[in-house]
Amino acid sequence: MARPEDGRGRAEGIGGPGSTAPPPTGTTVGVIPAWTLRTMARCGAVLGLAAVAWLAFWLVLRLPLLSLTVALALLVTAAATPMAARLRRSGVPAGAAAFLLVVLLIAALTGIGFLVGFRASAALRDLTRPVAAGVDRIRVWLIEGPLGLEPTQVADLRNRIVTWLYALTPDPAAGARTGLYAASGLVLLLFLVFFLLKDGDRMWSWLLVRLPAPRREQVDGAGCAAWRTLTRYTGGLVVVALIDAVGIGLALLLLGVPLWVSLTLLTFFGAFVPVLGATASGAVAVLVTLVTNGATDAVVVLVVVLAVQQLEGNVLQPLVMGRAVHLHPVVTLVAVTAGTLLLGVPGALLAVPTLAVAYRVVEHVRTHPVPSPQG
């Protein structure tokens, strides 16, 4: 016969203090899986980065002069860094080397401004009427030639082109405002280039010290990879632009095309915008040759432009630019088009280097993760 205390003991053992019996059916334990926490953290990080990117893009659009000047200063500094390094290795102090390179930059910009601002503007006024006459000849050919287009449509297109050509003629008041705007940006550009060449290393060290210690090595490596990419890109682009300008400019000189100096400079600067810049500058050179020298010389210039572009695309770009920009031509074209639609010519100029630098930074961060804390 069972004793009462045995029943009480069993009851206390089952439901008493310290019992480990499972909870009643229907009760849930609030434990969040680890993968859910990781997913939430990554989504939050992505949203935070997207918010920062949107804010940065908004500031770029709100401050176009400052944003463009800073971007150009970085490009110029990257192009001048190898020369500054050589001067330092030869014993020239950092400040003196930076000052010398800024003086050379001022001299180059002054010469280019004289050639483009004075000679090209004066010759552009003289060429406006012949170019309009050339457009009229093309209009007659489109109507009476093998295409047989409608006269009304051709006349409307002709009027738009001629109006655009006459609008290119510099207006004194607008030119003064543009000159003042450009002068302020140029002064800021020169100051930025000087101090970036002189104190760039110390600026970067100052920034790294203020980062969390576990992140410094990764950020330093990503920054160095980005700067190497930008330096190689600008250096290779200058070489490609010089070869393009020499090839096309020599053809224009031998054919006696007016404005050959300005067209050569246009070819040089057009090469800084991948794909679209070379096409646009080549089309301008062919059009001016057609108006001033006739169809035969225009065909010769067209052949030279196509030959130079083939040399650039098949030889120069893979050899000179291949180490710096690991981007497919389709990606490059899409980036240039997007930059042009968003920011115009500055966007086209900055699209490819920005994408190349971003790609190298992401690759470095992916291949060099932050070590997990020990313990």
C-alpha positions in Angstrom: 0.0 0.0 0.0 1.5 3.3 -1.1 2.3 5.8 1.5 0.9 9.4 1.2 4.3 10.9 1.5 5.4 9.0 -1.6 2.7 10.6 -3.6 3.6 14.0 -2.2 7.3 13.3 -3.1 6.4 12.4 -6.6 4.3 15.4 -7.0 7.1 17.6 -5.7 9.6 15.9 -8.0 7.4 16.6 -11.0 6.2 20.1 -10.4 8.2 21.4 -7.5 11.0 23.9 -7.5 13.9 23.1 -9.9 11.7 21.1 -12.2 13.0 20.8 -15.8 9.7 19.6 -17.3 8.9 21.1 -20.7 6.4 23.9 -20.9 2.8 23.2 -21.6 1.7 22.5 -25.2 1.0 25.7 -27.2 3.7 27.9 -25.5 6.5 29.3 -27.8 10.0 30.1 -26.7 11.2 33.5 -28.1 14.6 32.6 -29.6 15.6 34.4 -32.9 17.7 32.4 -35.2 21.2 33.6 -35.8 20.8 33.8 -39.6 17.8 36.2 -39.1 20.0 38.5 -37.0 22.7 38.4 -39.6 20.3 39.2 -42.4 18.8 42.1 -40.4 22.2 43.5 -39.7 23.3 43.3 -43.4 20.0 44.8 -44.6 20.5 47.7 -42.1 24.1 48.2 -43.3 22.9 48.3 -46.9 20.2 50.8 -46.1 22.7 52.9 -44.2 25.1 52.9 -47.1 22.3 53.7 -49.5 21.3 56.7 -47.4 24.9 58.0 -47.2 25.3 57.5 -51.0 22.0 59.4 -51.7 23.1 62.2 -49.4 26.5 62.5 -51.1 24.9 62.5 -54.5 22.5 65.2 -53.4 25.4 67.3 -52.2 27.2 66.8 -55.5 24.2 68.1 -57.4 23.6 71.0 -55.0 27.3 72.2 -55.2 28.4 71.5 -58.8 31.3 73.9 -58.8 32.8 72.6 -55.6 32.2 68.9 -56.5 33.6 69.3 -60.0 36.6 71.2 -58.8 37.5 68.6 -56.1 37.1 65.8 -58.6 39.3 67.5 -61.1 41.9 68.3 -58.4 42.1 64.6 -57.6 42.5 63.7 -61.2 45.2 66.4 -61.7 47.0 65.4 -58.5 46.9 61.7 -59.5 48.5 62.6 -62.9 51.1 64.8 -61.3 52.0 62.4 -58.4 54.7 60.5 -60.3 56.5 63.7 -61.3 56.2 65.0 -57.7 57.7 61.7 -56.5 60.6 62.0 -58.9 61.3 65.6 -57.7 61.3 64.4 -54.1 63.7 61.6 -54.8 66.0 64.1 -56.4 66.1 66.1 -53.2 63.5 68.8 -53.9 61.4 69.6 -50.8 57.7 68.6 -50.9 56.5 72.2 -50.9 58.9 73.3 -53.6 58.0 70.3 -55.8 54.2 71.0 -55.4 54.7 74.7 -56.2 56.8 73.9 -59.3 54.1 71.5 -60.6 51.4 74.1 -60.0 53.4 76.7 -61.9 53.7 74.3 -64.8 49.9 73.7 -64.6 49.2 77.4 -64.7 51.5 77.8 -67.7 49.8 75.0 -69.6 46.3 76.3 -68.8 47.3 79.8 -69.9 48.6 78.5 -73.2 45.5 76.4 -73.8 43.3 79.3 -72.8 45.0 81.6 -75.3 44.7 79.1 -78.1 41.1 78.2 -77.4 39.8 81.4 -75.9 41.2 83.9 -78.4 42.2 82.2 -81.6 39.4 79.7 -81.6 36.7 82.2 -80.7 37.9 84.6 -83.5 38.1 81.9 -86.1 34.7 80.4 -85.0 33.0 83.7 -86.0 34.6 83.4 -89.4 33.7 79.8 -89.8 30.1 80.1 -88.7 28.9 81.4 -92.2 30.9 78.8 -94.2 29.6 76.0 -91.9 26.0 77.2 -92.4 26.7 77.2 -96.2 28.0 73.6 -95.9 24.8 72.6 -94.1 22.8 74.1 -96.9 24.7 72.0 -99.4 24.0 68.9 -97.4 20.3 69.9 -97.3 20.2 70.1 -101.1 21.8 66.7 -101.4 19.4 65.1 -98.9 16.4 66.4 -100.9 17.7 66.0 -104.5 20.1 63.1 -103.9 19.4 59.4 -103.7 17.7 59.6 -100.3 14.9 61.9 -101.6 13.8 63.2 -98.1 10.9 65.5 -97.6 11.9 69.2 -98.0 9.9 70.3 -94.9 11.7 67.8 -92.6 15.1 68.6 -94.0 14.5 72.4 -93.7 13.4 72.0 -90.1 16.5 70.0 -89.3 18.7 72.6 -91.2 17.2 75.5 -89.2 17.9 73.8 -85.9 21.5 73.0 -86.8 22.2 76.6 -88.1 20.6 78.1 -85.0 22.8 75.9 -82.8 25.9 76.9 -84.8 25.2 80.6 -84.4 24.5 80.0 -80.7 28.0 78.7 -80.4 29.4 82.2 -81.3 30.6 83.6 -78.0 28.4 86.3 -76.4 30.4 89.0 -74.5 28.2 89.1 -71.5 27.8 85.4 -71.2 31.5 84.9 -71.8 32.3 87.3 -69.0 30.0 85.4 -66.5 31.4 82.1 -67.6 35.0 83.4 -67.3 34.4 84.6 -63.8 32.7 81.3 -62.8 35.6 79.4 -64.3 38.2 81.7 -62.7 36.9 81.0 -59.2 36.9 77.3 -59.8 40.4 77.5 -61.3 41.8 79.3 -58.2 40.3 76.6 -55.9 41.6 73.9 -58.2 45.2 75.2 -58.0 45.1 75.5 -54.2 43.7 72.0 -53.8 46.3 70.5 -56.2 49.1 72.3 -54.3 48.1 71.1 -50.8 47.2 67.6 -52.0 50.7 67.2 -53.6 52.4 68.7 -50.5 50.4 67.3 -47.6 48.4 64.4 -49.2 50.2 61.7 -47.1 49.7 63.6 -43.9 46.0 64.1 -44.6 45.5 60.4 -45.2 47.4 59.5 -42.0 45.3 62.0 -40.1 42.1 60.3 -41.4 43.3 56.8 -40.6 44.1 57.7 -37.0 40.5 58.6 -36.4 39.2 55.3 -37.6 38.6 52.3 -35.3 41.8 50.3 -34.9 40.5 47.0 -36.4 39.5 48.9 -39.6 42.6 50.9 -40.2 44.6 48.3 -42.1 41.6 47.5 -44.4 40.8 51.1 -45.1 44.4 52.0 -45.7 44.8 49.1 -48.2 41.6 50.1 -50.0 42.6 53.7 -50.2 46.1 52.8 -51.5 44.5 50.5 -54.1 42.1 53.3 -55.2 44.9 55.8 -55.5 47.1 53.5 -57.5 44.1 52.9 -59.8 43.5 56.6 -60.3 47.2 57.3 -60.8 47.5 54.6 -63.5 44.3 55.7 -65.1 45.2 59.3 -65.5 48.8 58.5 -66.6 47.6 56.1 -69.2 44.8 58.4 -70.4 47.3 61.3 -70.9 49.5 59.0 -73.0 46.5 57.8 -75.1 45.2 61.4 -75.5 48.6 62.6 -76.7 48.9 59.9 -79.3 45.4 60.6 -80.6 46.0 64.4 -80.7 49.4 64.0 -82.5 47.9 61.6 -85.1 44.9 63.6 -86.0 46.5 67.0 -85.5 49.4 66.0 -87.9 46.8 65.1 -90.6 45.0 68.4 -90.1 48.2 70.3 -90.3 49.4 68.6 -93.5 46.0 69.2 -95.2 46.1 72.9 -94.2 42.8 72.8 -92.2 42.0 76.1 -90.4 41.8 75.8 -86.6 44.0 72.7 -86.7 45.6 73.7 -83.4 42.2 74.1 -81.7 40.9 70.9 -83.3 44.1 69.1 -82.0 43.4 70.4 -78.5 39.8 69.3 -78.8 41.0 65.8 -79.8 43.3 65.7 -76.8 40.7 66.7 -74.3 38.0 64.6 -76.0 40.1 61.5 -75.3 39.5 62.0 -71.6 35.9 60.9 -72.2 36.1 57.3 -73.2 34.2 56.2 -76.4 32.0 59.3 -76.7 34.8 61.9 -76.5 36.9 60.5 -79.4 33.8 60.1 -81.6 32.6 63.7 -81.0 36.0 65.3 -81.5 36.6 63.2 -84.7 33.2 64.2 -86.1 33.9 67.9 -85.5 37.3 67.6 -87.2 35.7 65.9 -90.3 32.9 68.5 -90.4 35.3 71.5 -90.3 37.5 69.9 -93.0 34.4 69.3 -95.1 33.4 73.0 -94.9 36.8 74.5 -95.3 38.8 72.1 -97.6 36.1 70.1 -99.4 34.9 66.5 -99.5 38.3 64.9 -100.5 40.2 66.2 -97.6 37.2 65.4 -95.3 37.4 61.8 -96.4 41.1 61.7 -95.7 40.5 63.1 -92.2 37.8 60.6 -91.6 40.1 57.7 -92.6 42.8 59.1 -90.2 40.3 59.4 -87.4 39.0 55.9 -87.8 42.6 54.5 -88.0 43.6 56.4 -84.8 40.5 55.2 -83.0 41.2 51.6 -84.1 44.7 51.9 -82.8 43.4 53.3 -79.5 40.8 50.7 -79.0 42.8 47.6 -80.1 46.3 48.5 -79.0 46.6 51.5 -76.7 43.7 50.8 -74.4 44.6 47.2 -73.6 48.3 47.9 -73.2 48.3 51.3 -71.5 45.0 51.3 -69.7 44.5 47.5 -69.1 46.3 47.5 -65.7 44.3 50.4 -64.3 40.8 49.8 -65.6 39.5 46.2 -65.4 36.2 47.1 -67.0 34.5 45.6 -70.1 33.9 48.1 -72.9 30.1 47.6 -72.5 30.4 48.6 -68.8 32.5 51.6 -69.8 30.0 52.7 -72.4 27.1 52.4 -70.0 29.0 54.3 -67.3 29.8 57.2 -69.7 26.2 57.3 -71.0 24.8 57.4 -67.4 27.3 60.0 -66.3 26.4 62.2 -69.4 22.7 61.9 -68.7 23.1 62.8 -65.0 25.8 65.5 -65.0 26.5 66.3 -68.7 30.2 66.6 -69.8 31.6 66.5 -66.2 29.6 63.2 -65.6 31.0 61.7 -68.8 34.6 62.7 -67.7 34.3 61.3 -64.2 32.2 58.2 -64.8 34.9 55.7 -65.8 37.5 56.7 -63.1 34.9 56.7 -60.4 33.7 53.3 -61.5 37.2 51.9 -61.7 38.1 53.2 -58.3 34.9 51.9 -56.7 35.6 48.5 -58.3 39.1 48.3 -56.8 37.9 49.4 -53.4 35.1 46.8 -53.3 37.6 44.1 -54.5 40.1 45.0 -51.8 37.5 44.9 -49.1 36.2 41.6 -50.4 39.6 40.0 -50.5 40.9 41.5 -47.3 38.2 41.2 -44.6 38.7 42.6 -41.1 40.1 39.9 -38.8 37.6 38.6 -36.2 38.5 39.5 -32.6 40.3 36.7 -30.7 38.9 35.3 -27.5 
